[in-house]
Amino acid sequence: MAMARSLLFLVFQFVVTSLYAVVMVATAWLPRVARYRLAAQWCQVNVLGARVICGIDWRVSGLENIPADTRAHPHIVMSKHSSMWETLALNQYFPPLAFVAKKELLSIPIFGWGFRLASPITIDREAGTDAMEQIAAQGRERFREGFWIVIYPEGTRIRAGTRAKYKTGGARLAIAMDVPIIPVAHNAGYLWPKGIRGRRAGTVSLTIGAPISPTGKDAAGLTQEVETWIETEVSRLGIPR
């Protein structure tokens, strides 16, 4: 049954993504935030589709940790990355988000076209400039436009129940731009793992932590503080039922 649901959801995603990609390309002339709103709708449709088709429900705690005036107080969001689910769901609870991603993602047919128009922060390793310089330059522009920045500190999607060394890039960026970090933990990887199979019914728990200030901290210490909070909370959440 789980396999059948996963395949049905894959068909659903293909249809929805194709439709939204066409809409995104047709509205490429819109301002960045307006284009992002369309991409966020695509995310919401997919999350709701996963609930209906695959039985993946969710609950969120810590919404009070997101400041009311998000434009005047931009933050960097650093999240555990064990599933496509959290990439979709984060857009429902935060202000417009600019995800830091590899430039290669923009080349993926259909998805990449829409993703490009959603105003991500991309890293071009052939540009001859330091990756952090590229992120900082694009990040300042996104902040001015009303976006927040999302960074996955482990650098790639990690299988649920495991962990990888946290990179200091997010902390270095927070220190350079003097903005707080909001940590996010969840257990979605158990229900929506990497790949087209394996999705199963259950309830994802997602926790939004209190902002962590970079003031007076070095990159290693700030990274360790974020890692400790995220991994402790992921362990507390456990395996969803």
C-alpha positions in Angstrom: 0.0 0.0 0.0 2.8 2.4 0.9 4.5 1.7 -2.5 1.2 2.3 -4.4 0.7 5.6 -2.5 4.2 6.7 -3.2 3.8 6.0 -6.9 0.5 7.8 -7.0 2.0 10.8 -5.3 4.9 10.8 -7.8 2.3 11.2 -10.6 0.6 13.9 -8.6 3.9 15.8 -8.2 4.7 15.5 -11.9 1.4 17.0 -12.9 1.4 19.8 -10.3 5.1 20.7 -10.9 4.6 20.8 -14.7 1.6 23.2 -14.3 3.4 25.4 -11.8 6.5 25.5 -13.9 4.5 26.9 -16.8 2.9 29.5 -14.5 6.2 30.5 -13.1 7.8 31.0 -16.5 4.7 32.9 -17.7 4.9 35.3 -14.7 8.7 35.7 -14.8 8.2 39.5 -15.1 6.7 39.7 -11.6 8.8 41.1 -8.7 10.9 38.5 -6.8 8.6 38.2 -3.8 5.5 37.8 -6.0 7.2 35.0 -7.9 8.2 33.4 -4.6 4.5 33.4 -3.4 3.7 31.3 -6.5 6.5 28.9 -5.6 5.3 28.7 -2.0 1.8 27.8 -3.3 3.4 24.9 -5.2 5.1 23.8 -1.9 1.8 24.0 0.0 0.0 21.9 -2.7 2.6 19.2 -2.5 2.6 19.0 1.3 -1.2 18.8 1.3 -1.0 16.2 -1.5 1.3 14.1 0.6 -1.2 14.3 3.5 -4.1 13.2 1.4 -2.3 10.6 -0.7 0.4 9.2 1.6 -1.1 10.0 5.0 1.8 12.3 6.0 0.4 14.7 8.6 2.4 17.2 10.7 2.5 19.3 13.8 4.6 22.5 14.4 5.8 24.0 17.7 7.8 27.2 18.3 6.0 29.5 16.0 6.2 32.2 18.7 10.0 32.3 18.0 9.4 33.9 14.6 9.5 37.7 15.2 6.4 39.7 14.2 8.3 42.2 12.0 10.1 39.9 9.8 11.3 42.5 7.2 12.9 44.7 9.9 14.5 41.8 11.6 15.9 39.3 8.9 17.2 36.0 10.1 19.1 33.0 8.8 17.2 29.7 9.2 19.4 26.6 9.7 17.5 23.3 9.5 18.0 19.6 9.6 17.8 18.3 6.1 16.6 14.7 6.0 13.6 15.0 3.6 12.1 16.9 0.8 9.2 17.5 3.2 10.9 20.2 5.3 12.0 22.1 2.2 8.4 22.3 1.2 6.9 22.9 4.7 9.3 25.7 5.8 7.8 28.0 3.2 4.4 27.8 5.0 5.6 29.2 8.3 8.4 31.7 7.6 8.6 34.9 5.6 9.8 34.6 1.9 12.8 32.2 2.0 15.9 32.2 -0.2 17.4 28.7 -0.1 21.2 28.4 -0.5 21.7 25.7 -3.2 24.1 24.4 -5.8 23.8 26.1 -9.2 23.4 22.6 -10.7 19.8 22.4 -9.3 18.8 25.1 -11.8 19.5 22.7 -14.7 16.9 20.1 -13.6 14.1 20.0 -16.1 10.8 21.6 -15.0 11.8 21.8 -11.3 14.9 23.9 -12.0 13.0 26.4 -14.1 10.6 27.2 -11.4 13.3 27.1 -8.7 15.3 29.7 -10.5 12.4 32.1 -10.5 11.8 31.5 -6.8 15.0 33.6 -6.1 17.3 31.1 -4.5 20.9 31.9 -3.5 23.1 29.8 -5.8 26.7 29.0 -5.7 28.7 28.9 -8.9 32.0 27.1 -8.2 33.4 28.1 -11.6 32.9 31.8 -11.0 36.3 32.3 -9.6 35.0 33.9 -6.3 34.8 32.4 -2.9 31.4 30.7 -2.2 30.9 32.7 1.0 31.4 35.9 -1.0 28.7 34.8 -3.5 26.3 33.9 -0.7 26.9 37.1 1.2 26.4 39.3 -1.9 23.2 37.6 -2.9 22.1 37.4 0.8 22.3 41.1 1.3 20.2 41.6 -1.8 17.6 39.1 -0.7 17.4 40.8 2.8 16.7 44.1 1.1 13.9 42.5 -0.9 12.2 41.0 2.2 13.6 37.5 2.1 15.2 35.4 4.8 18.0 32.9 4.1 17.8 29.1 4.6 21.0 27.0 4.9 21.2 23.3 5.5 24.3 23.1 7.8 25.1 19.5 6.9 25.4 20.5 3.3 23.2 17.7 1.9 20.3 15.5 2.7 21.1 13.1 5.6 19.3 9.8 6.2 17.0 10.0 9.2 18.6 8.8 12.4 22.1 9.8 11.2 24.1 13.0 11.3 27.0 14.6 9.5 29.5 17.3 10.4 27.9 20.7 10.5 29.7 23.2 8.2 30.5 26.7 9.5 29.2 28.6 6.4 25.8 29.5 8.0 27.5 30.7 11.1 30.1 32.7 9.2 27.3 34.3 7.2 25.3 35.2 10.3 28.4 36.8 11.9 29.3 38.7 8.7 25.7 40.0 8.3 25.1 40.4 12.1 21.8 38.5 12.0 20.4 35.8 14.4 20.0 32.2 13.4 16.7 30.3 13.9 17.4 26.6 14.3 14.8 24.0 13.0 14.5 20.4 13.9 12.1 17.7 12.6 11.8 14.0 12.0 10.3 14.0 8.5 13.0 11.8 7.1 11.5 8.7 8.6 8.2 9.3 6.7 9.5 10.9 3.5 13.0 9.6 2.8 15.2 10.3 -0.2 13.9 8.6 -3.4 10.6 7.9 -4.9 9.7 5.0 -2.7 9.4 4.5 1.1 6.9 7.2 2.0 4.7 6.1 4.8 1.8 7.5 6.9 2.4 9.2 10.2 2.8 12.6 11.8 5.9 14.7 11.3 7.0 16.9 14.3 8.8 20.1 13.5 10.2 22.4 16.1 11.3 26.0 15.5 13.9 27.1 18.1 14.5 30.5 19.7 16.9 32.8 17.7 20.5 32.4 18.4 22.6 35.6 18.4 26.0 35.6 16.7 27.2 38.5 18.8 30.6 37.9 20.4 30.9 34.4 19.0 33.2 32.8 16.4 32.0 30.6 13.6 33.1 27.3 15.2 31.4 28.1 18.5 28.2 29.4 16.9 28.0 26.3 14.7 28.4 24.1 17.7 25.6 25.9 19.5 23.2 25.4 16.5 24.2 21.8 16.0 23.7 21.0 19.7 20.2 22.5 19.7 19.1 20.8 16.4 20.5 17.4 17.2 19.2 17.3 20.8 15.8 18.3 19.5 15.8 15.8 16.7 16.7 13.1 19.2 13.9 14.2 21.5 11.4 14.1 18.7 12.3 10.5 17.9 10.6 8.3 15.3 7.1 9.6 14.2 4.1 7.4 14.7 
